[in-house]
């Protein structure tokens, strides 16, 4: 890991120093000593960290604490409490920080516990600015989420009983334009402004021009045109001037990860060719989280790449363990 020329400005949170055991050279060695930091982890912000795939990604990065110092951005206190189950901290309260300052003013040691969890809106630059401070990488796992009203389930079941086909109607709390385009754009802009070196965006298959049509079922759900807005954000990211990796998973399942062979493709080719490759059109969320972590570890192999991923059934093929070999199959 190359810490680069910005090391003099780098500030390691006290929680990171305690958890990772970062060792620094004696202060008397000055700038030369700073360049001798040992065991420096990559600092990563995961947005959408309390979502199903986001939480798995956040957890795996925390477990790999020798290599990563991870922060999570969530939308609510409920999401923050979920991240706290991993041992992550919201940091010291304002009252404790004020007390610590008084102790420091008296010449006594009292370090503030910096937050690893941030609560805020992805469309608000101020929240993102704080969360992205000193980060090397950003993982975007935010997405509009369609919801189904209970009465829609009832209506659909009744229609089926009478032999009629009925598509249930969905709705969004926040429309995809707000989350998948404007929210993603704000995250990308904030990351660039903060000097982030690598952005990993987890999107969806179906964003290629040939598949991203008004008749696509995903676009019709809740009248959200979700693939349209996801594609717009991806195009923006690819032209912003920051190293990116864009991952398009197939249908997400809650099955265990690390048990299947993963298959990569580009431009939605897997939607038509998955059977020829002995694969399915889906992938466990945990395997997507593993793929994100592997992308952060192998930035050189996935730099400025956009690719699709699905998995084979358990027992079909060899379990994916060699990420470098997998990434080298990308065009």
Secondary structure, DSSP 8 states (H G I E B T S, - for coil): ----GGGGG----HHHHHHHT-B---GGGHHHHHTT-BS--EEEEEESTTSHHHHHHHHHHHHTTTTEEEEEEESSHHHHHHHHTTT------HHHHHHHHHHHHTT--------SEEE--TT-HHHHHHHTTT-SEEEE-----EEE-HHHHHHHHHHHHTT------EEESS-HIIIIIIIHHHHHHHHHHHT--EEEEE--TT-STTT--TT-HHHHGGG--HHHHHHHHHHHHHTSSSEEEEEEE-EEE-S-SSSS-EEEESTTTHHHHTTTTT--SEEEHHHHHHHHHHHHHTHHHHTTEEEEEEE--TTSS-----HHHHHTT--
